[in-house]
Amino acid sequence: MSDIERRDDLLIAVALTRFHQDFAEVDPELSEQAWQLAADRLLDYDLGPEEIVDELGIGS
């Protein structure tokens, strides 16, 4: 897998996590599905949510 594909997957995981946070009260079921998809992507790369910031170089 290329670095670009890895970065894209991690950005998608960030977006899904944000969706999960923003829509938890509006549609809990859809929110939970978004979180599961994000978690699946993170497992593919053996990363936790807190490690994405370092991996993507966000805030540095």
PDB file of N, CA, C and O in Angstrom:
ATOM      1  N   MET A   1       0.844  -1.173   0.000  1.00  0.00           N
ATOM      2  CA  MET A   1       0.000   0.000   0.000  1.00  0.00           C
ATOM      3  C   MET A   1       0.893   1.241   0.000  1.00  0.00           C
ATOM      4  O   MET A   1       1.892   1.295   0.716  1.00  0.00           O
ATOM      5  N   SER A   2       0.535   2.203  -0.784  1.00  0.00           N
ATOM      6  CA  SER A   2       1.347   3.415  -0.895  1.00  0.00           C
ATOM      7  C   SER A   2       1.108   4.353   0.288  1.00  0.00           C
ATOM      8  O   SER A   2       0.125   4.232   1.020  1.00  0.00           O
ATOM      9  N   ASP A   3       2.038   5.284   0.445  1.00  0.00           N
ATOM     10  CA  ASP A   3       1.904   6.290   1.504  1.00  0.00           C
ATOM     11  C   ASP A   3       0.654   7.143   1.304  1.00  0.00           C
ATOM     12  O   ASP A   3       0.009   7.552   2.269  1.00  0.00           O
ATOM     13  N   ILE A   4       0.322   7.404   0.047  1.00  0.00           N
ATOM     14  CA  ILE A   4      -0.865   8.219  -0.255  1.00  0.00           C
ATOM     15  C   ILE A   4      -2.132   7.481   0.162  1.00  0.00           C
ATOM     16  O   ILE A   4      -3.037   8.082   0.739  1.00  0.00           O
ATOM     17  N   GLU A   5      -2.203   6.179  -0.126  1.00  0.00           N
ATOM     18  CA  GLU A   5      -3.375   5.398   0.267  1.00  0.00           C
ATOM     19  C   GLU A   5      -3.489   5.321   1.790  1.00  0.00           C
ATOM     20  O   GLU A   5      -4.587   5.402   2.342  1.00  0.00           O
ATOM     21  N   ARG A   6      -2.356   5.164   2.459  1.00  0.00           N
ATOM     22  CA  ARG A   6      -2.352   5.117   3.918  1.00  0.00           C
ATOM     23  C   ARG A   6      -2.865   6.445   4.485  1.00  0.00           C
ATOM     24  O   ARG A   6      -3.717   6.458   5.373  1.00  0.00           O
ATOM     25  N   ARG A   7      -2.343   7.550   3.970  1.00  0.00           N
ATOM     26  CA  ARG A   7      -2.769   8.864   4.443  1.00  0.00           C
ATOM     27  C   ARG A   7      -4.262   9.074   4.180  1.00  0.00           C
ATOM     28  O   ARG A   7      -4.983   9.576   5.043  1.00  0.00           O
ATOM     29  N   ASP A   8      -4.717   8.693   3.000  1.00  0.00           N
ATOM     30  CA  ASP A   8      -6.143   8.818   2.675  1.00  0.00           C
ATOM     31  C   ASP A   8      -7.003   8.006   3.643  1.00  0.00           C
ATOM     32  O   ASP A   8      -8.024   8.493   4.128  1.00  0.00           O
ATOM     33  N   ASP A   9      -6.595   6.778   3.920  1.00  0.00           N
ATOM     34  CA  ASP A   9      -7.348   5.940   4.849  1.00  0.00           C
ATOM     35  C   ASP A   9      -7.399   6.570   6.241  1.00  0.00           C
ATOM     36  O   ASP A   9      -8.436   6.539   6.903  1.00  0.00           O
ATOM     37  N   LEU A  10      -6.285   7.137   6.677  1.00  0.00           N
ATOM     38  CA  LEU A  10      -6.254   7.754   8.002  1.00  0.00           C
ATOM     39  C   LEU A  10      -7.098   9.024   8.042  1.00  0.00           C
ATOM     40  O   LEU A  10      -7.750   9.298   9.049  1.00  0.00           O
ATOM     41  N   LEU A  11      -7.093   9.795   6.971  1.00  0.00           N
ATOM     42  CA  LEU A  11      -7.947  10.984   6.910  1.00  0.00           C
ATOM     43  C   LEU A  11      -9.425  10.595   6.922  1.00  0.00           C
ATOM     44  O   LEU A  11     -10.246  11.273   7.540  1.00  0.00           O
ATOM     45  N   ILE A  12      -9.752   9.516   6.248  1.00  0.00           N
ATOM     46  CA  ILE A  12     -11.132   9.022   6.261  1.00  0.00           C
ATOM     47  C   ILE A  12     -11.513   8.595   7.673  1.00  0.00           C
ATOM     48  O   ILE A  12     -12.628   8.857   8.124  1.00  0.00           O
ATOM     49  N   ALA A  13     -10.593   7.941   8.369  1.00  0.00           N
ATOM     50  CA  ALA A  13     -10.855   7.538   9.758  1.00  0.00           C
ATOM     51  C   ALA A  13     -11.110   8.762  10.634  1.00  0.00           C
ATOM     52  O   ALA A  13     -11.988   8.736  11.497  1.00  0.00           O
ATOM     53  N   VAL A  14     -10.353   9.824  10.419  1.00  0.00           N
ATOM     54  CA  VAL A  14     -10.562  11.071  11.173  1.00  0.00           C
ATOM     55  C   VAL A  14     -11.953  11.634  10.869  1.00  0.00           C
ATOM     56  O   VAL A  14     -12.680  12.032  11.779  1.00  0.00           O
ATOM     57  N   ALA A  15     -12.314  11.665   9.594  1.00  0.00           N
ATOM     58  CA  ALA A  15     -13.624  12.200   9.206  1.00  0.00           C
ATOM     59  C   ALA A  15     -14.758  11.363   9.796  1.00  0.00           C
ATOM     60  O   ALA A  15     -15.750  11.913  10.274  1.00  0.00           O
ATOM     61  N   LEU A  16     -14.616  10.050   9.765  1.00  0.00           N
ATOM     62  CA  LEU A  16     -15.644   9.179  10.334  1.00  0.00           C
ATOM     63  C   LEU A  16     -15.750   9.361  11.852  1.00  0.00           C
ATOM     64  O   LEU A  16     -16.845   9.323  12.414  1.00  0.00           O
ATOM     65  N   THR A  17     -14.620   9.554  12.496  1.00  0.00           N
ATOM     66  CA  THR A  17     -14.628   9.787  13.939  1.00  0.00           C
ATOM     67  C   THR A  17     -15.329  11.098  14.264  1.00  0.00           C
ATOM     68  O   THR A  17     -16.108  11.177  15.214  1.00  0.00           O
ATOM     69  N   ARG A  18     -15.050  12.117  13.472  1.00  0.00           N
ATOM     70  CA  ARG A  18     -15.712  13.416  13.674  1.00  0.00           C
ATOM     71  C   ARG A  18     -17.224  13.293  13.445  1.00  0.00           C
ATOM     72  O   ARG A  18     -18.022  13.847  14.202  1.00  0.00           O
ATOM     73  N   PHE A  19     -17.602  12.566  12.399  1.00  0.00           N
ATOM     74  CA  PHE A  19     -19.014  12.321  12.132  1.00  0.00           C
ATOM     75  C   PHE A  19     -19.656  11.639  13.341  1.00  0.00           C
ATOM     76  O   PHE A  19     -20.744  12.018  13.774  1.00  0.00           O
ATOM     77  N   HIS A  20     -18.980  10.643  13.870  1.00  0.00           N
ATOM     78  CA  HIS A  20     -19.475   9.925  15.045  1.00  0.00           C
ATOM     79  C   HIS A  20     -19.729  10.891  16.203  1.00  0.00           C
ATOM     80  O   HIS A  20     -20.763  10.807  16.866  1.00  0.00           O
ATOM     81  N   GLN A  21     -18.808  11.787  16.442  1.00  0.00           N
ATOM     82  CA  GLN A  21     -18.949  12.748  17.535  1.00  0.00           C
ATOM     83  C   GLN A  21     -20.086  13.727  17.290  1.00  0.00           C
ATOM     84  O   GLN A  21     -20.873  14.015  18.192  1.00  0.00           O
ATOM     85  N   ASP A  22     -20.168  14.231  16.075  1.00  0.00           N
ATOM     86  CA  ASP A  22     -21.142  15.278  15.765  1.00  0.00           C
ATOM     87  C   ASP A  22     -22.581  14.773  15.664  1.00  0.00           C
ATOM     88  O   ASP A  22     -23.520  15.532  15.906  1.00  0.00           O
ATOM     89  N   PHE A  23     -22.763  13.505  15.310  1.00  0.00           N
ATOM     90  CA  PHE A  23     -24.105  12.998  15.059  1.00  0.00           C
ATOM     91  C   PHE A  23     -24.565  11.949  16.072  1.00  0.00           C
ATOM     92  O   PHE A  23     -25.571  11.276  15.850  1.00  0.00           O
ATOM     93  N   ALA A  24     -23.844  11.807  17.170  1.00  0.00           N
ATOM     94  CA  ALA A  24     -24.192  10.803  18.179  1.00  0.00           C
ATOM     95  C   ALA A  24     -25.604  11.003  18.721  1.00  0.00           C
ATOM     96  O   ALA A  24     -26.321  10.030  18.956  1.00  0.00           O
ATOM     97  N   GLU A  25     -26.004  12.244  18.919  1.00  0.00           N
ATOM     98  CA  GLU A  25     -27.344  12.505  19.456  1.00  0.00           C
ATOM     99  C   GLU A  25     -28.413  12.534  18.368  1.00  0.00           C
ATOM    100  O   GLU A  25     -29.575  12.224  18.632  1.00  0.00           O
ATOM    101  N   VAL A  26     -28.034  12.899  17.166  1.00  0.00           N
ATOM    102  CA  VAL A  26     -28.996  13.011  16.062  1.00  0.00           C
ATOM    103  C   VAL A  26     -29.411  11.639  15.551  1.00  0.00           C
ATOM    104  O   VAL A  26     -30.599  11.366  15.378  1.00  0.00           O
ATOM    105  N   ASP A  27     -28.424  10.772  15.310  1.00  0.00           N
ATOM    106  CA  ASP A  27     -28.694   9.429  14.797  1.00  0.00           C
ATOM    107  C   ASP A  27     -27.676   8.470  15.407  1.00  0.00           C
ATOM    108  O   ASP A  27     -26.641   8.191  14.803  1.00  0.00           O
ATOM    109  N   PRO A  28     -27.971   7.968  16.601  1.00  0.00           N
ATOM    110  CA  PRO A  28     -27.007   7.125  17.298  1.00  0.00           C
ATOM    111  C   PRO A  28     -26.569   5.882  16.517  1.00  0.00           C
ATOM    112  O   PRO A  28     -25.407   5.480  16.582  1.00  0.00           O
ATOM    113  N   GLU A  29     -27.489   5.288  15.791  1.00  0.00           N
ATOM    114  CA  GLU A  29     -27.150   4.073  15.041  1.00  0.00           C
ATOM    115  C   GLU A  29     -26.165   4.388  13.910  1.00  0.00           C
ATOM    116  O   GLU A  29     -25.171   3.683  13.740  1.00  0.00           O
ATOM    117  N   LEU A  30     -26.435   5.429  13.150  1.00  0.00           N
ATOM    118  CA  LEU A  30     -25.535   5.819  12.075  1.00  0.00           C
ATOM    119  C   LEU A  30     -24.198   6.288  12.633  1.00  0.00           C
ATOM    120  O   LEU A  30     -23.145   6.006  12.061  1.00  0.00           O
ATOM    121  N   SER A  31     -24.244   6.988  13.728  1.00  0.00           N
ATOM    122  CA  SER A  31     -23.028   7.443  14.394  1.00  0.00           C
ATOM    123  C   SER A  31     -22.159   6.256  14.799  1.00  0.00           C
ATOM    124  O   SER A  31     -20.943   6.276  14.610  1.00  0.00           O
ATOM    125  N   GLU A  32     -22.777   5.241  15.346  1.00  0.00           N
ATOM    126  CA  GLU A  32     -22.036   4.044  15.767  1.00  0.00           C
ATOM    127  C   GLU A  32     -21.438   3.310  14.564  1.00  0.00           C
ATOM    128  O   GLU A  32     -20.329   2.783  14.648  1.00  0.00           O
ATOM    129  N   GLN A  33     -22.160   3.274  13.461  1.00  0.00           N
ATOM    130  CA  GLN A  33     -21.632   2.651  12.241  1.00  0.00           C
ATOM    131  C   GLN A  33     -20.403   3.415  11.737  1.00  0.00           C
ATOM    132  O   GLN A  33     -19.428   2.810  11.293  1.00  0.00           O
ATOM    133  N   ALA A  34     -20.460   4.735  11.810  1.00  0.00           N
ATOM    134  CA  ALA A  34     -19.307   5.548  11.390  1.00  0.00           C
ATOM    135  C   ALA A  34     -18.107   5.244  12.274  1.00  0.00           C
ATOM    136  O   ALA A  34     -16.988   5.099  11.783  1.00  0.00           O
ATOM    137  N   TRP A  35     -18.342   5.146  13.586  1.00  0.00           N
ATOM    138  CA  TRP A  35     -17.256   4.841  14.500  1.00  0.00           C
ATOM    139  C   TRP A  35     -16.658   3.460  14.209  1.00  0.00           C
ATOM    140  O   TRP A  35     -15.440   3.288  14.256  1.00  0.00           O
ATOM    141  N   GLN A  36     -17.501   2.491  13.914  1.00  0.00           N
ATOM    142  CA  GLN A  36     -17.009   1.142  13.613  1.00  0.00           C
ATOM    143  C   GLN A  36     -16.153   1.140  12.345  1.00  0.00           C
ATOM    144  O   GLN A  36     -15.118   0.476  12.293  1.00  0.00           O
ATOM    145  N   LEU A  37     -16.583   1.873  11.338  1.00  0.00           N
ATOM    146  CA  LEU A  37     -15.786   1.972  10.110  1.00  0.00           C
ATOM    147  C   LEU A  37     -14.433   2.632  10.383  1.00  0.00           C
ATOM    148  O   LEU A  37     -13.409   2.201   9.853  1.00  0.00           O
ATOM    149  N   ALA A  38     -14.435   3.669  11.205  1.00  0.00           N
ATOM    150  CA  ALA A  38     -13.183   4.336  11.564  1.00  0.00           C
ATOM    151  C   ALA A  38     -12.276   3.376  12.324  1.00  0.00           C
ATOM    152  O   ALA A  38     -11.083   3.286  12.036  1.00  0.00           O
ATOM    153  N   ALA A  39     -12.833   2.666  13.282  1.00  0.00           N
ATOM    154  CA  ALA A  39     -12.048   1.725  14.077  1.00  0.00           C
ATOM    155  C   ALA A  39     -11.470   0.620  13.205  1.00  0.00           C
ATOM    156  O   ALA A  39     -10.326   0.210  13.404  1.00  0.00           O
ATOM    157  N   ASP A  40     -12.240   0.136  12.247  1.00  0.00           N
ATOM    158  CA  ASP A  40     -11.743  -0.897  11.331  1.00  0.00           C
ATOM    159  C   ASP A  40     -10.533  -0.409  10.543  1.00  0.00           C
ATOM    160  O   ASP A  40      -9.564  -1.147  10.361  1.00  0.00           O
ATOM    161  N   ARG A  41     -10.590   0.828  10.079  1.00  0.00           N
ATOM    162  CA  ARG A  41      -9.450   1.386   9.340  1.00  0.00           C
ATOM    163  C   ARG A  41      -8.227   1.507  10.240  1.00  0.00           C
ATOM    164  O   ARG A  41      -7.107   1.223   9.815  1.00  0.00           O
ATOM    165  N   LEU A  42      -8.442   1.925  11.471  1.00  0.00           N
ATOM    166  CA  LEU A  42      -7.313   2.061  12.399  1.00  0.00           C
ATOM    167  C   LEU A  42      -6.702   0.702  12.722  1.00  0.00           C
ATOM    168  O   LEU A  42      -5.483   0.584  12.851  1.00  0.00           O
ATOM    169  N   LEU A  43      -7.533  -0.313  12.852  1.00  0.00           N
ATOM    170  CA  LEU A  43      -7.015  -1.655  13.105  1.00  0.00           C
ATOM    171  C   LEU A  43      -6.164  -2.150  11.943  1.00  0.00           C
ATOM    172  O   LEU A  43      -5.171  -2.849  12.146  1.00  0.00           O
ATOM    173  N   ASP A  44      -6.556  -1.784  10.726  1.00  0.00           N
ATOM    174  CA  ASP A  44      -5.778  -2.179   9.548  1.00  0.00           C
ATOM    175  C   ASP A  44      -4.340  -1.679   9.640  1.00  0.00           C
ATOM    176  O   ASP A  44      -3.423  -2.308   9.112  1.00  0.00           O
ATOM    177  N   TYR A  45      -4.150  -0.554  10.310  1.00  0.00           N
ATOM    178  CA  TYR A  45      -2.817   0.048  10.423  1.00  0.00           C
ATOM    179  C   TYR A  45      -2.242  -0.083  11.832  1.00  0.00           C
ATOM    180  O   TYR A  45      -1.176   0.459  12.124  1.00  0.00           O
ATOM    181  N   ASP A  46      -2.944  -0.799  12.697  1.00  0.00           N
ATOM    182  CA  ASP A  46      -2.506  -0.996  14.074  1.00  0.00           C
ATOM    183  C   ASP A  46      -2.233   0.333  14.776  1.00  0.00           C
ATOM    184  O   ASP A  46      -1.198   0.519  15.417  1.00  0.00           O
ATOM    185  N   LEU A  47      -3.191   1.252  14.634  1.00  0.00           N
ATOM    186  CA  LEU A  47      -3.089   2.571  15.257  1.00  0.00           C
ATOM    187  C   LEU A  47      -4.293   2.815  16.152  1.00  0.00           C
ATOM    188  O   LEU A  47      -5.383   2.293  15.914  1.00  0.00           O
ATOM    189  N   GLY A  48      -4.077   3.609  17.174  1.00  0.00           N
ATOM    190  CA  GLY A  48      -5.172   4.082  18.009  1.00  0.00           C
ATOM    191  C   GLY A  48      -5.523   5.496  17.590  1.00  0.00           C
ATOM    192  O   GLY A  48      -4.739   6.147  16.900  1.00  0.00           O
ATOM    193  N   PRO A  49      -6.687   5.982  17.993  1.00  0.00           N
ATOM    194  CA  PRO A  49      -7.110   7.335  17.599  1.00  0.00           C
ATOM    195  C   PRO A  49      -6.098   8.418  17.965  1.00  0.00           C
ATOM    196  O   PRO A  49      -5.901   9.370  17.210  1.00  0.00           O
ATOM    197  N   GLU A  50      -5.459   8.272  19.123  1.00  0.00           N
ATOM    198  CA  GLU A  50      -4.497   9.294  19.552  1.00  0.00           C
ATOM    199  C   GLU A  50      -3.226   9.296  18.697  1.00  0.00           C
ATOM    200  O   GLU A  50      -2.502  10.291  18.673  1.00  0.00           O
ATOM    201  N   GLU A  51      -2.956   8.208  18.006  1.00  0.00           N
ATOM    202  CA  GLU A  51      -1.751   8.116  17.183  1.00  0.00           C
ATOM    203  C   GLU A  51      -1.915   8.727  15.787  1.00  0.00           C
ATOM    204  O   GLU A  51      -0.928   8.962  15.090  1.00  0.00           O
ATOM    205  N   ILE A  52      -3.159   8.980  15.384  1.00  0.00           N
ATOM    206  CA  ILE A  52      -3.399   9.532  14.053  1.00  0.00           C
ATOM    207  C   ILE A  52      -2.772  10.925  13.925  1.00  0.00           C
ATOM    208  O   ILE A  52      -2.219  11.260  12.877  1.00  0.00           O
ATOM    209  N   VAL A  53      -2.853  11.719  14.965  1.00  0.00           N
ATOM    210  CA  VAL A  53      -2.310  13.080  14.936  1.00  0.00           C
ATOM    211  C   VAL A  53      -0.826  13.037  14.589  1.00  0.00           C
ATOM    212  O   VAL A  53      -0.361  13.786  13.729  1.00  0.00           O
ATOM    213  N   ASP A  54      -0.094  12.165  15.255  1.00  0.00           N
ATOM    214  CA  ASP A  54       1.346  12.041  14.973  1.00  0.00           C
ATOM    215  C   ASP A  54       1.578  11.478  13.574  1.00  0.00           C
ATOM    216  O   ASP A  54       2.437  11.958  12.835  1.00  0.00           O
ATOM    217  N   GLU A  55       0.817  10.472  13.228  1.00  0.00           N
ATOM    218  CA  GLU A  55       0.992   9.807  11.932  1.00  0.00           C
ATOM    219  C   GLU A  55       0.762  10.774  10.767  1.00  0.00           C
ATOM    220  O   GLU A  55       1.501  10.752   9.783  1.00  0.00           O
ATOM    221  N   LEU A  56      -0.253  11.613  10.882  1.00  0.00           N
ATOM    222  CA  LEU A  56      -0.573  12.551   9.811  1.00  0.00           C
ATOM    223  C   LEU A  56       0.201  13.871   9.910  1.00  0.00           C
ATOM    224  O   LEU A  56       0.178  14.685   8.987  1.00  0.00           O
ATOM    225  N   GLY A  57       0.877  14.066  11.032  1.00  0.00           N
ATOM    226  CA  GLY A  57       1.622  15.322  11.201  1.00  0.00           C
ATOM    227  C   GLY A  57       0.718  16.516  11.422  1.00  0.00           C
ATOM    228  O   GLY A  57       1.064  17.640  11.059  1.00  0.00           O
ATOM    229  N   ILE A  58      -0.440  16.278  12.016  1.00  0.00           N
ATOM    230  CA  ILE A  58      -1.399  17.346  12.282  1.00  0.00           C
ATOM    231  C   ILE A  58      -0.903  18.166  13.465  1.00  0.00           C
ATOM    232  O   ILE A  58      -0.547  17.619  14.508  1.00  0.00           O
ATOM    233  N   GLY A  59      -0.885  19.454  13.293  1.00  0.00           N
ATOM    234  CA  GLY A  59      -0.500  20.347  14.371  1.00  0.00           C
ATOM    235  C   GLY A  59       0.992  20.505  14.560  1.00  0.00           C
ATOM    236  O   GLY A  59       1.444  21.115  15.530  1.00  0.00           O
ATOM    237  N   SER A  60       1.758  19.955  13.632  1.00  0.00           N
ATOM    238  CA  SER A  60       3.214  20.104  13.790  1.00  0.00           C
ATOM    239  C   SER A  60       3.786  21.026  12.741  1.00  0.00           C
ATOM    240  O   SER A  60       4.993  21.266  12.722  1.00  0.00           O
TER     241      SER A  60
END
